[in-house]
Structures are given as C-alpha cells and as structure tokens.
C-alpha cells in the first residue's frame, strides 16, 4: 500500500467554538495532513436551526491555532462572495497560517443558504456558469495581490458533474474532491482523467481527494487507493471523536 494523505472535515454545527478549537488542535497534534470546515449558514443534520458557525471565520481561527496541517473550506460556495474577495480572503488566511491554506471552491447547492441570506439560487446550469467565471476571476486576482500568497495556495474544486464540473477541475484545479462509494469514486476519477486528456492537462498534476461517508469506509482504504484516491478525508461532528482519523493515520503510516 502506498502512502496517502489523511484529512478531517470538522463540521461547524451543534457545537461551541471552544469545542471546534479543541478539535482542530487535537487533529493537528495527531499529525493529519489537512483540516477542513464547510461553507454553509445552517446545520445540515440534526436540528436545522441548531448552533452553527460561518466557514471562513472559523478557518481563520484554525490558521492561528494550528501549526502543521493544511487548512481549507470544503468547499467555499462561489455564489456567496465576490470571487475577487474570496481570493483576497484566502491569500490573507494563507499569510496568517504561514502558507498552509487550500482554496476550496464549488458551485453551491443548498437552497436554504441562498434564500435566507438573499442570494439568487438560479439553476444548476447558471451556478456552474458562474463558477467557471469565478474561477477565472480568482486566478486573475491571486496574481495581482500584493503581497502574494506565502504558500502554494492550491485550488481545490469539489463536485462530480461529468459535463461541466470535472472539465473545470481538469482546466483549473490542483486538487479534486469527490465522494464514495468506491465504484462511484472510481468512475468519476476516470471521467476526470478523460477530461484531462481532452483539455491537454497531465492528470498527475491533480491530486485526488475523497470525502469518506463515515468511519466504516476506513476498512476499505485499499479499495479507495486502487480507485485513484490520494487524500482521504473523514467527516467529524461534535463531540468530535477523532478515533477514526487515528485509524486512518495508523494505516497510512504503516504503508
């Protein structure tokens, strides 16, 4: 088994800020490669009106509290902020973290977020068109910012749409994030490889990450790696039991 990266997505819902801060410090101390939050305005499970915190502000705190892991929002919704502003936010957070930020971005999907915060939901097609335009603006702004990012500030695109999203990954992303189960991930990974061929991109330039469904997927690491995964992310919600992450790390370290 080859070495793979291990990450955790700490869900900023149904918890306190102190619990979140303790969780990402603990994850960083364990030696994870990455720590992510998400970009929503309301809880996605449990009480829909339960406690919840905004993604980029929590990420900024994680930049201050951690020392080793890469940090990101999995993923930022392109609709919620000016792409130029998002680029500037990510560049600034990158400085705070000492060069460890990953700029995750996607088209958006959660209609309640849009409706309650006053964003036009549009259609899946319009959101994807906006994402393509937004990616171009993000990349253009990043090269104009002074000072530039400290680290590589890789662009991660989340999503699996075969006609548009995976083409955008092939054209613009440094990292792609997909989902299980294994056969599903394998198929989407092959579609991405085909898009790389079509647009003239070396597929090895794009890191493949997968957000596992739960700790049961930890028993199938070999299968995910065989399907093309290089970076395995495990979700964790309050009270933030990191035992599954520890299992992943142990498997990775033994490979």
BELSUL-V553835 format. One record per residue. N is the residue number from 0. RES is the residue in three letters. SS is DSSP state (a for helix, b for strand, c for the rest). NEAR is the number of other ideal C-beta (glycine too) atoms within 12 Angstrom. Layout:
N&RES&SS&NEAR, N&RES&SS&NEAR
//
This chain:
0&UNK&c&16, 1&UNK&c&16, 2&UNK&c&18, 3&UNK&c&34, 4&UNK&b&36, 5&UNK&b&39, 6&UNK&b&46, 7&UNK&b&49, 8&UNK&b&50, 9&UNK&b&49, 10&UNK&c&37, 11&UNK&c&42, 12&UNK&b&33, 13&UNK&c&24, 14&UNK&c&27, 15&UNK&c&19, 16&UNK&a&23, 17&UNK&a&17, 18&UNK&a&25, 19&UNK&a&39, 20&UNK&a&28, 21&UNK&a&23, 22&UNK&a&39, 23&UNK&a&45, 24&UNK&a&25, 25&UNK&a&28, 26&UNK&a&42, 27&UNK&a&31, 28&UNK&a&20, 29&UNK&a&32, 30&UNK&c&25, 31&UNK&c&41, 32&UNK&c&35, 33&UNK&b&47, 34&UNK&b&51, 35&UNK&b&45, 36&UNK&b&46, 37&UNK&c&44, 38&UNK&c&41, 39&UNK&c&35, 40&UNK&c&30, 41&UNK&c&27, 42&UNK&c&24, 43&UNK&c&23, 44&UNK&c&16, 45&UNK&c&16, 46&UNK&c&12, 47&UNK&c&18, 48&UNK&c&13, 49&UNK&c&19, 50&UNK&c&21, 51&UNK&b&34, 52&UNK&c&33, 53&UNK&c&27, 54&UNK&a&38, 55&UNK&a&37, 56&UNK&a&22, 57&UNK&a&36, 58&UNK&a&46, 59&UNK&a&28, 60&UNK&a&29, 61&UNK&a&44, 62&UNK&a&36, 63&UNK&a&21, 64&UNK&a&29, 65&UNK&c&36, 66&UNK&c&21, 67&UNK&c&22, 68&UNK&c&37, 69&UNK&b&44, 70&UNK&b&47, 71&UNK&b&50, 72&UNK&b&43, 73&UNK&c&43, 74&UNK&c&46, 75&UNK&b&43, 76&UNK&b&36, 77&UNK&a&43, 78&UNK&a&37, 79&UNK&a&36, 80&UNK&c&29, 81&UNK&c&18, 82&UNK&a&31, 83&UNK&a&24, 84&UNK&a&20, 85&UNK&a&39, 86&UNK&a&34, 87&UNK&a&27, 88&UNK&a&36, 89&UNK&a&46, 90&UNK&a&30, 91&UNK&a&26, 92&UNK&a&39, 93&UNK&a&32, 94&UNK&a&24, 95&UNK&a&26, 96&UNK&a&34, 97&UNK&c&19, 98&UNK&c&24, 99&UNK&c&35, 100&UNK&b&42, 101&UNK&b&46, 102&UNK&b&48, 103&UNK&b&45, 104&UNK&b&51, 105&UNK&b&44, 106&UNK&c&37, 107&UNK&c&36, 108&UNK&c&28, 109&UNK&c&27, 110&UNK&a&21, 111&UNK&a&19, 112&UNK&a&28, 113&UNK&a&25, 114&UNK&a&15, 115&UNK&a&17, 116&UNK&a&21, 117&UNK&c&11, 118&UNK&c&22, 119&UNK&c&16, 120&UNK&c&23, 121&UNK&c&20, 122&UNK&c&16, 123&UNK&a&21, 124&UNK&a&15, 125&UNK&a&20, 126&UNK&a&32, 127&UNK&a&29, 128&UNK&a&20, 129&UNK&a&31, 130&UNK&a&41, 131&UNK&a&29, 132&UNK&a&23, 133&UNK&a&36, 134&UNK&a&40, 135&UNK&a&23, 136&UNK&a&25, 137&UNK&a&38, 138&UNK&a&28, 139&UNK&a&16, 140&UNK&a&27, 141&UNK&a&32, 142&UNK&c&16, 143&UNK&c&16, 144&UNK&c&24, 145&UNK&c&12, 146&UNK&c&13, 147&UNK&c&20, 148&UNK&c&32, 149&UNK&c&20, 150&UNK&c&25, 151&UNK&c&21, 152&UNK&c&37, 153&UNK&c&33, 154&UNK&b&40, 155&UNK&b&42, 156&UNK&b&45, 157&UNK&b&41, 158&UNK&c&38, 159&UNK&c&33, 160&UNK&c&27, 161&UNK&c&22, 162&UNK&c&16, 163&UNK&c&28, 164&UNK&a&38, 165&UNK&a&37, 166&UNK&a&29, 167&UNK&a&41, 168&UNK&a&46, 169&UNK&a&30, 170&UNK&a&27, 171&UNK&a&36, 172&UNK&c&40, 173&UNK&c&31, 174&UNK&b&38, 175&UNK&b&49, 176&UNK&b&47, 177&UNK&b&46, 178&UNK&b&32, 179&UNK&c&32, 180&UNK&c&21, 181&UNK&a&28, 182&UNK&a&17, 183&UNK&a&24, 184&UNK&a&34, 185&UNK&a&26, 186&UNK&a&21, 187&UNK&a&33, 188&UNK&a&37, 189&UNK&a&22, 190&UNK&a&29, 191&UNK&a&42, 192&UNK&a&26, 193&UNK&a&20, 194&UNK&a&31, 195&UNK&a&27, 196&UNK&a&16, 197&UNK&a&16, 198&UNK&a&21, 199&UNK&c&11, 200&UNK&c&24, 201&UNK&c&11, 202&UNK&a&26, 203&UNK&a&13, 204&UNK&a&22, 205&UNK&c&33, 206&UNK&b&34, 207&UNK&b&40, 208&UNK&b&47, 209&UNK&b&43, 210&UNK&b&38, 211&UNK&c&37, 212&UNK&c&24, 213&UNK&c&20, 214&UNK&a&23, 215&UNK&a&15, 216&UNK&a&30, 217&UNK&a&29, 218&UNK&a&17, 219&UNK&a&26, 220&UNK&a&36, 221&UNK&a&19, 222&UNK&a&23, 223&UNK&a&41, 224&UNK&a&28, 225&UNK&a&19, 226&UNK&c&30, 227&UNK&c&32, 228&UNK&c&41, 229&UNK&c&32, 230&UNK&b&40, 231&UNK&b&49, 232&UNK&b&51, 233&UNK&b&46, 234&UNK&b&36, 235&UNK&b&38, 236&UNK&c&31, 237&UNK&c&27, 238&UNK&c&18, 239&UNK&c&32, 240&UNK&c&21, 241&UNK&c&33, 242&UNK&a&19, 243&UNK&a&33, 244&UNK&a&39, 245&UNK&a&24, 246&UNK&a&25, 247&UNK&a&41, 248&UNK&a&31, 249&UNK&a&17, 250&UNK&a&27, 251&UNK&a&31, 252&UNK&a&18, 253&UNK&a&13, 254&UNK&c&17
//
